[in-house]
Amino acid sequence: MLLVIISGFNIYGTTSVPIVAKTTKLSPGISKFVFKNTDGANDYSFANEALPVNDASVNLRLKRSLLKHNYRHVQSTILQSKADKLFPIIEPILKAYGIPDDFKYIPLVESGLCEGTSIKGAKGLWQFMPGTARTYGLRVRNGIDERLNVRKSTIAACKYIKELYGEFNSWTLAAAAYNNGSIKLEKAINRQNEDNYFRMHLNRETGAYVYNLIAMKAIISHPQKYGYDYYKVRYFNPASPELLAAN
């Protein structure tokens, strides 16, 4: 067993806190990390809902998400650059609707902060399907697609997320439902008799969803720790001028 000291991994504050990572071999190329601050605090959370970091399965999923989004794997700083440009638009809207700030990472995980259309027809930063977009006040017809408007689509997303929170009374479950749909998530809760996201057995994408949001938050907050060049992140990959001009 190997004890490793990782300094400064604090995804919420600016103060660096030494963290002890206890490592054991699971299989070739995969290790299990149990993260715990030396002061006993738990820095791993989504919307102030803490991860049970003493759970080996939770630690493994978090580690996989962090590895998935580090520079060695991604080889691009475009997400950080677009976040730098678009978060100032998204953040005050989330605040106005009472949505936790951590939900601003959904567009990075859902769409990579781009305007692409998924195979199923979801489009825009928040990856709305046409019907869902119309339900929450966006126009999608006659050559007009407000899913591409940053402000309007963020307002629609806030309305949807707030409705999901009202249904599940949990921000982590609201995020999971945003990914998988409230009907499917409710069925999973009833079938498993379990309403804690971190103890549920969900499909691969939804089961990794909140971990990916937390990993994205950590990497956007501390890019250099994960191999990203700070100056390239800030200056060399600006968001699409067309996208910003349209919003």
C-alpha positions in Angstrom: 0.0 0.0 0.0 1.3 3.4 -0.9 0.5 6.7 0.7 0.7 9.7 -1.6 0.4 13.4 -0.6 -1.5 15.5 -3.2 -1.4 19.2 -2.2 -3.9 21.9 -3.0 -6.8 19.8 -4.4 -9.6 22.0 -3.1 -12.4 22.5 -5.7 -14.2 25.0 -3.6 -11.8 27.4 -2.0 -8.6 29.2 -3.0 -6.7 27.9 0.0 -4.6 24.8 -0.7 -5.1 21.9 1.7 -2.9 18.8 1.8 -4.8 15.7 0.9 -3.8 12.1 1.7 -4.6 9.7 -1.1 -4.4 6.0 -0.1 -3.7 3.9 -3.2 -4.1 0.1 -3.8 -3.9 -1.8 -7.1 -7.2 -2.9 -8.6 -6.2 -4.0 -12.0 -3.5 -3.0 -14.6 -3.7 0.8 -15.2 -6.4 1.4 -12.6 -5.9 2.4 -9.0 -8.2 3.1 -6.2 -7.9 6.5 -4.5 -9.5 7.3 -1.2 -9.3 11.1 -0.8 -9.5 12.7 2.6 -8.3 16.2 3.6 -5.9 16.2 6.5 -8.2 18.6 8.3 -11.1 16.2 8.0 -13.2 18.4 5.6 -14.9 16.9 2.5 -14.2 19.0 -0.6 -16.1 16.7 -3.0 -19.6 17.8 -3.5 -22.2 18.8 -6.1 -24.4 21.8 -5.3 -23.3 21.4 -1.6 -24.4 17.8 -1.5 -21.3 15.8 -0.4 -20.0 12.7 -2.1 -19.5 9.7 0.3 -15.8 9.7 -0.5 -15.1 6.9 1.9 -17.0 4.6 -0.4 -14.5 2.7 -2.7 -16.9 2.6 -5.6 -17.5 6.4 -5.4 -13.8 7.1 -5.3 -13.1 4.9 -8.3 -15.8 6.6 -10.4 -14.5 10.1 -9.4 -11.0 9.1 -10.3 -12.1 7.8 -13.7 -13.9 11.1 -14.4 -10.9 13.2 -13.4 -8.6 11.1 -15.6 -11.1 11.3 -18.5 -11.1 15.1 -18.5 -7.4 15.8 -17.8 -5.2 17.4 -20.5 -3.4 14.1 -21.3 -6.7 12.6 -22.4 -8.5 15.7 -23.9 -5.5 17.4 -25.6 -7.5 20.7 -25.9 -8.1 23.9 -23.9 -11.2 24.8 -25.8 -13.6 24.0 -22.9 -11.8 26.2 -20.5 -11.7 29.1 -22.9 -15.4 28.9 -23.8 -16.3 28.6 -20.1 -14.3 31.8 -19.4 -16.4 33.6 -22.0 -19.8 32.1 -21.4 -19.9 31.5 -17.6 -20.3 35.3 -16.9 -23.6 35.0 -18.9 -24.8 31.8 -17.3 -23.9 32.4 -13.7 -26.2 35.4 -12.9 -29.1 33.6 -14.5 -28.6 30.5 -12.4 -28.4 32.8 -9.3 -31.6 34.7 -10.2 -33.5 31.4 -10.4 -32.1 30.0 -7.2 -30.1 27.2 -9.1 -26.8 26.2 -7.5 -23.8 27.5 -9.4 -22.5 24.0 -10.1 -25.1 23.5 -12.7 -23.2 25.8 -15.0 -21.0 22.8 -15.8 -23.9 20.9 -17.4 -23.3 22.6 -20.8 -19.6 21.5 -20.7 -20.6 17.9 -20.1 -23.7 17.9 -22.3 -22.5 19.7 -25.3 -18.9 20.9 -24.8 -20.3 24.4 -24.8 -20.9 24.2 -28.6 -24.0 24.4 -30.8 -23.9 20.9 -32.2 -27.0 18.7 -32.7 -27.0 15.2 -31.1 -28.1 12.1 -33.0 -31.4 12.2 -31.1 -32.0 15.9 -32.1 -30.9 17.7 -28.9 -29.3 21.0 -29.7 -27.6 24.0 -28.1 -25.5 24.5 -24.9 -28.1 22.8 -22.8 -28.9 20.1 -25.4 -32.7 20.5 -25.4 -34.9 18.3 -27.5 -37.3 20.4 -29.6 -40.4 19.4 -27.6 -38.7 20.1 -24.2 -37.4 23.4 -25.5 -40.9 24.5 -26.4 -42.3 23.4 -23.1 -40.0 25.8 -21.3 -40.6 28.8 -23.6 -38.1 28.5 -26.4 -39.1 29.0 -30.0 -38.1 26.2 -32.3 -39.8 26.7 -35.6 -39.8 28.4 -39.0 -36.0 28.8 -39.1 -35.9 30.1 -35.5 -34.1 28.0 -32.9 -33.7 29.7 -29.5 -31.9 26.6 -28.2 -28.8 28.4 -29.7 -29.4 31.6 -27.7 -27.2 31.4 -24.5 -29.4 33.6 -22.3 -32.8 32.2 -23.4 -31.8 28.6 -23.3 -30.2 29.1 -19.9 -33.4 30.6 -18.6 -35.3 27.6 -20.0 -32.8 25.2 -18.4 -33.3 26.9 -15.0 -37.0 26.4 -15.2 -36.6 22.8 -16.0 -33.9 22.2 -13.3 -36.1 23.9 -10.7 -39.0 21.7 -11.6 -36.8 18.6 -11.4 -35.6 19.7 -7.9 -39.2 20.1 -6.8 -39.9 16.6 -7.9 -36.8 14.8 -6.4 -35.8 17.2 -3.6 -32.2 16.6 -4.4 -29.8 18.6 -6.7 -27.8 15.5 -7.6 -31.0 13.6 -8.6 -32.2 16.7 -10.5 -28.9 16.6 -12.4 -29.3 12.9 -13.1 -32.9 13.5 -14.2 -31.7 16.3 -16.5 -29.6 13.6 -18.2 -31.9 10.6 -18.2 -35.4 12.1 -17.8 -37.5 12.3 -14.7 -39.7 9.3 -15.6 -36.8 6.9 -16.0 -35.2 8.1 -12.9 -38.4 7.8 -10.8 -38.8 4.3 -12.0 -35.2 3.5 -11.0 -35.8 5.0 -7.6 -39.0 2.9 -7.1 -37.5 -0.3 -8.4 -34.4 0.0 -6.2 -36.1 1.6 -3.2 -33.2 4.0 -3.1 -33.1 7.8 -3.6 -29.4 8.5 -3.0 -27.7 9.0 -6.4 -24.4 7.6 -5.2 -25.9 4.4 -4.1 -28.1 3.8 -7.1 -27.5 1.5 -10.1 -28.1 3.6 -13.2 -27.2 3.3 -16.9 -23.6 4.0 -17.7 -24.1 7.6 -18.9 -26.3 8.7 -16.0 -24.3 6.8 -13.5 -21.2 8.8 -14.4 -23.0 12.1 -15.0 -22.6 13.8 -11.6 -19.1 12.5 -11.3 -18.3 14.1 -14.7 -19.8 17.4 -13.5 -17.6 17.4 -10.4 -14.5 16.5 -12.4 -15.3 19.3 -14.9 -15.6 21.7 -12.0 -12.3 20.6 -10.5 -10.5 20.9 -13.8 -12.0 24.3 -14.8 -11.2 25.6 -11.3 -7.6 24.3 -11.3 -6.5 23.7 -14.9 -2.8 23.6 -14.2 -3.2 20.8 -11.7 -4.5 18.6 -14.6 -1.9 19.6 -17.2 -3.6 22.5 -18.9 -1.5 25.6 -19.7 -3.1 28.6 -17.9 -2.2 31.2 -20.5 -3.5 29.0 -23.4 -6.7 28.5 -21.5 -7.2 32.2 -21.0 -6.0 33.7 -24.3 -5.5 31.3 -27.2 -8.9 29.6 -27.6 -11.6 32.2 -27.4 -15.3 31.3 -27.7 -16.9 31.5 -31.0 -17.3 35.2 -31.9 -20.5 34.3 -33.8 -22.0 32.6 -30.7 -21.2 35.5 -28.4 -22.4 38.1 -30.8 -25.8 36.3 -31.2 -26.3 36.3 -27.4 
